[in-house]
């Protein structure tokens, strides 16, 4: 009997397969979404442009007058003659008029012109056309749009991140602990929502002044309420679920239950709300810049470009409006599609299908 036991092959204990983490499973599902990956690549390109512009590697000379005023895009051909571009009025046909009878200084004009020509410096010839055209001052619209993209996207993302962090933290605390904490935060929420957002934004803008950082903080202080309300409801719902009760039974702390167990399961809701904030904050930045309460005078954003393009559009110069609108539409659309893909990847009801 002992010989049989000695001849039996030794068995090795096999560890059970380790479950896939929440974030690794979400990344696996996201890679299977082609639209989501393309949108992620587009957003990544915009972020790279922002970094390059911040390092002055792209659009560093956007304020230089590189072309004649309102030079058209290259595919429209060269700019009109300087006289036409300046709006010169042709002299009506008729007999010559002796201007000295009207202006006694007319005989000195030629002398002064020759004297000024001796001290005239040689200027670099300006281009008559650019790839995306030029604005009314002759600045490259493409460089200007890239710089404006840096400002607007940075303001929108920074304000959305700060507002999402504030709303998530306060909503998690109110929904998880409840009682007097919930009552106090609900009172704060009611105070902020009792006043229209645009009035709060304009009031804070007058107090804090202009600037990229000021605009981002103003939008964050106003926009956290929607995130707070939704996160609070999700935490109230999840705090009584079985997996949270099980974590409490094995000794998990309140912070661990809030941010390690509940937060990953409501992250898809937070991401959707943040994407809406980014789009909304970019629009608010346009409004503030149009009213002169947005970015500084030395900065440029999509809002200032659209404000300048209004007067140019009347004269038929549409390329600055088209460039700012195209960049804004591409980024907003890609960011929204990317967030939808992330929401589907993080949705706990869809994880089992990945």
C-alpha positions in Angstrom: 0.0 0.0 0.0 2.8 2.3 0.9 4.5 1.5 -2.4 1.4 2.6 -4.3 1.3 5.8 -2.4 4.9 6.5 -3.2 4.4 5.9 -6.9 1.5 8.3 -7.1 2.4 11.6 -8.9 2.8 14.6 -6.7 0.0 17.2 -7.3 0.9 20.9 -7.3 -1.7 23.4 -6.1 -2.8 25.8 -8.9 -3.6 29.3 -7.8 -7.0 30.6 -9.0 -6.8 33.1 -11.9 -6.5 36.6 -10.6 -9.3 38.9 -11.5 -8.7 41.8 -13.9 -8.6 45.2 -12.2 -11.2 47.8 -12.9 -8.9 50.1 -14.8 -7.1 47.4 -16.8 -10.5 45.9 -17.9 -11.7 49.4 -18.8 -8.6 50.0 -21.0 -9.2 46.6 -22.7 -12.7 47.5 -23.5 -11.7 51.0 -24.7 -9.1 49.5 -27.2 -11.9 47.6 -28.8 -13.8 50.8 -29.5 -12.5 52.2 -32.8 -14.4 55.5 -32.5 -13.2 55.9 -28.9 -9.5 55.3 -29.9 -9.7 57.7 -32.8 -11.2 60.3 -30.6 -8.6 59.7 -27.9 -5.9 60.2 -30.6 -7.4 63.5 -31.7 -7.6 64.7 -28.1 -4.0 63.6 -27.6 -2.9 65.6 -30.6 -4.6 68.7 -29.2 -2.9 68.1 -25.8 0.5 67.8 -27.6 -0.1 71.1 -29.4 -0.9 72.7 -26.1 2.4 71.5 -24.6 4.4 72.6 -27.6 2.7 76.0 -27.6 3.5 76.4 -23.9 7.1 75.6 -24.6 7.1 78.2 -27.4 7.9 75.5 -30.0 4.7 76.2 -31.9 2.9 79.5 -32.6 5.6 81.4 -30.8 5.5 84.3 -33.3 1.7 84.5 -33.6 1.8 88.3 -32.9 4.2 89.1 -35.8 2.7 90.8 -38.9 3.8 88.3 -41.5 1.4 89.3 -44.3 -0.6 92.2 -45.7 -3.7 93.0 -43.7 -6.5 90.4 -44.3 -4.4 88.3 -46.6 -6.6 85.5 -48.0 -5.8 81.8 -47.7 -3.4 80.3 -50.3 -6.2 78.4 -52.2 -8.0 81.7 -52.9 -5.0 83.3 -54.6 -2.9 86.3 -53.9 -4.1 89.4 -52.0 -5.4 92.4 -53.9 -3.2 95.4 -54.6 -2.4 97.5 -51.5 -4.5 100.4 -52.7 -7.6 98.2 -52.9 -6.8 96.4 -49.7 -6.5 99.8 -47.9 -9.8 100.9 -49.4 -8.4 103.6 -51.5 -11.0 105.6 -53.5 -10.1 106.2 -57.2 -9.8 109.8 -58.2 -12.7 110.8 -60.5 -11.8 111.6 -64.1 -11.6 115.3 -65.0 -9.2 118.2 -65.7 -6.2 118.4 -63.5 -6.6 120.5 -60.3 -3.9 122.6 -58.9 -3.8 121.4 -55.3 -1.6 124.3 -54.3 -4.7 126.5 -54.6 -6.3 124.5 -51.8 -3.3 123.5 -49.7 -0.5 126.1 -49.4 2.0 123.4 -48.2 1.5 121.2 -51.3 4.8 122.3 -52.9 6.7 121.1 -49.8 5.3 117.6 -50.0 7.8 116.3 -52.6 10.7 117.8 -50.6 9.6 116.1 -47.4 9.0 112.8 -49.1 12.6 112.8 -50.5 14.0 113.7 -47.1 12.0 110.9 -45.4 13.3 108.4 -48.1 16.9 108.9 -46.9 16.1 107.6 -43.4 13.6 104.9 -44.4 14.6 101.5 -43.3 14.3 98.5 -45.5 11.4 96.4 -44.4 11.0 92.7 -45.1 8.3 92.2 -47.8 5.1 90.9 -46.4 3.4 87.9 -47.9 0.2 88.4 -50.0 -1.2 85.1 -49.0 -0.9 82.5 -46.2 -2.0 79.0 -45.7 -5.0 79.9 -43.5 -4.9 83.6 -44.3 -4.2 86.6 -42.1 -6.2 88.8 -39.8 -6.7 92.6 -40.1 -3.2 93.2 -38.7 -1.5 90.7 -41.0 -0.9 88.1 -38.3 -1.0 84.4 -39.4 -4.4 82.9 -38.7 -2.9 79.4 -38.3 -0.4 80.4 -35.6 -3.0 82.5 -33.9 -5.5 79.6 -33.9 -2.9 77.3 -32.4 -2.2 79.8 -29.7 -5.9 80.3 -29.1 -6.3 76.5 -28.9 -3.8 76.4 -26.1 -5.6 79.1 -24.1 -9.2 77.8 -24.6 -8.5 74.1 -24.1 -6.3 74.8 -21.1 -9.0 77.0 -19.5 -11.7 74.4 -20.2 -9.8 71.4 -19.0 -8.4 73.1 -15.9 -11.8 74.6 -14.9 -13.5 71.2 -15.5 -10.9 69.3 -13.5 -11.1 71.6 -10.5 -14.9 71.7 -10.6 -15.1 67.9 -10.9 -12.7 67.5 -8.0 -14.7 69.9 -5.8 -18.1 68.4 -6.8 -16.9 64.8 -6.4 -15.3 65.3 -3.0 -18.3 67.2 -1.6 -20.8 64.8 -3.2 -19.0 61.8 -1.8 -18.9 63.2 1.7 -22.6 64.2 1.6 -23.9 61.0 0.1 -21.7 58.7 2.2 -22.0 60.2 5.7 -25.4 61.9 5.4 -27.0 63.5 8.5 -25.8 67.0 9.4 -22.9 66.8 6.8 -25.5 66.3 4.1 -27.7 69.0 5.4 -24.9 71.6 5.5 -23.6 70.8 2.0 -27.2 70.8 0.6 -27.5 74.4 2.0 -24.3 75.4 0.3 -25.5 73.8 -2.9 -28.9 75.6 -2.7 -27.2 79.0 -2.3 -25.1 78.5 -5.4 -27.9 77.2 -7.5 -30.3 79.9 -6.5 -28.4 82.4 -8.6 -28.1 82.0 -12.4 -24.7 80.7 -13.5 -24.1 83.6 -15.9 -24.7 86.2 -13.2 -22.3 84.4 -10.8 -19.7 84.2 -13.6 -19.9 87.8 -14.4 -19.8 88.8 -10.8 -16.7 86.8 -10.1 -15.1 88.0 -13.3 -15.5 91.7 -12.2 -14.1 90.8 -8.7 -11.1 88.6 -9.7 -10.3 90.4 -13.0 -9.0 89.1 -16.3 -6.5 86.4 -16.9 -6.3 82.7 -17.8 -6.0 81.5 -14.2 -8.8 83.8 -13.0 -11.2 82.6 -15.7 -10.5 78.9 -14.9 -11.1 79.4 -11.1 -14.2 81.4 -11.7 -15.7 78.7 -13.9 -14.7 76.0 -11.4 -16.3 77.8 -8.5 -19.6 78.1 -10.4 -19.7 74.7 -12.2 -19.2 72.2 -9.4 -22.8 72.0 -8.4 -24.0 69.7 -11.1 -21.2 67.2 -10.3 -22.0 67.4 -6.6 -25.6 66.6 -7.1 -25.1 63.6 -9.3 -22.2 62.2 -7.3 -24.2 62.6 -4.0 -27.1 60.6 -5.5 -24.7 57.8 -6.7 -23.0 57.5 -3.3 -26.3 57.4 -1.5 -27.3 54.5 -3.8 -24.0 52.6 -3.6 -23.3 53.0 0.1 -26.0 50.4 0.9 -24.9 47.9 -1.7 -23.6 44.4 -0.6 -20.0 44.9 -1.8 -19.7 48.1 0.4 -21.2 46.3 3.4 -18.8 43.4 2.8 -15.9 45.8 2.7 -17.1 47.3 6.0 -17.4 43.9 7.6 -13.7 43.1 6.9 -12.6 46.3 8.4 -12.2 48.7 5.5 -12.1 52.3 6.5 -14.6 54.9 5.4 -12.1 56.5 3.0 -11.3 53.1 1.5 -15.0 52.3 1.0 -15.6 55.7 -0.6 -12.6 56.0 -3.0 -11.5 52.3 -3.6 -14.9 50.6 -3.8 -17.6 53.2 -4.6 -15.7 55.8 -6.7 -14.6 53.3 -9.5 -18.2 52.2 -9.9 -19.5 55.8 -10.4 -16.5 57.1 -12.4 -18.4 56.7 -15.7 -21.0 59.2 -14.4 -18.3 61.6 -13.3 -16.5 61.5 -16.7 -19.7 62.2 -18.6 -20.4 65.2 -16.3 -16.8 66.4 -16.8 -17.1 66.3 -20.6 -20.2 68.4 -20.4 -18.3 70.9 -18.2 -15.4 71.1 -20.6 -17.7 72.0 -23.5 -19.7 74.4 -21.4 -16.7 76.1 -19.9 -15.2 76.7 -23.4 -18.5 78.4 -24.4 -18.4 80.5 -21.2 -14.9 81.5 -22.0 -16.0 82.7 -25.4 -18.7 84.8 -23.8 -16.4 86.3 -21.2 -13.7 87.1 -23.8 -16.3 88.7 -26.1 -17.5 90.9 -23.2 -13.9 91.9 -22.4 -13.9 89.9 -19.1 -12.0 86.8 -20.2 -8.3 86.4 -21.1 -5.9 89.3 -21.0 -5.2 91.7 -23.7 -1.9 90.1 -24.6 -3.5 86.6 -24.9 -5.7 85.1 -27.6 -8.4 82.5 -27.3 -11.2 81.1 -29.5 -13.5 83.7 -27.8 -11.3 86.7 -28.8 -10.9 85.3 -32.3 -14.6 85.0 -32.8 -15.1 88.5 -31.4 -12.6 89.9 -33.9 -14.1 87.9 -36.8 -17.4 89.6 -36.5 -16.2 92.9 -37.9 -14.0 91.0 -40.5 -17.0 88.9 -41.7 -18.9 92.0 -42.8 -16.0 92.8 -45.1 -15.9 89.3 -46.5 -12.9 88.1 -44.5 -14.2 84.8 -43.2 -11.0 82.7 -42.7 -10.4 83.7 -39.1 -14.0 82.7 -38.2 -13.7 79.4 -40.1 -10.3 78.5 -38.5 -11.5 79.1 -34.9 -14.8 77.4 -35.5 -13.2 74.3 -37.1 -10.6 73.8 -34.3 -13.3 74.2 -31.7 -15.7 71.8 -33.4 -13.1 69.1 -33.9 -11.9 69.3 -30.3 -15.4 69.4 -28.7 -16.6 66.5 -30.9 -13.6 64.3 -30.3 -13.6 65.0 -26.5 -17.3 64.1 -26.3 -16.9 60.9 -28.2 -13.9 59.9 -26.2 -15.8 60.5 -23.0 -18.7 58.4 -24.2 -16.3 55.6 -25.0 -14.7 55.9 -21.5 -18.2 55.8 -19.9 -19.0 52.6 -21.7 -15.7 51.1 -20.7 -16.1 52.0 -17.1 -19.8 51.2 -16.8 -20.1 48.3 -14.3 -23.2 46.9 -16.1 -21.1 46.4 -19.3 -17.9 45.1 -17.7 -19.0 41.5 -18.0 -19.4 41.8 -21.7 -15.8 43.0 -22.3 
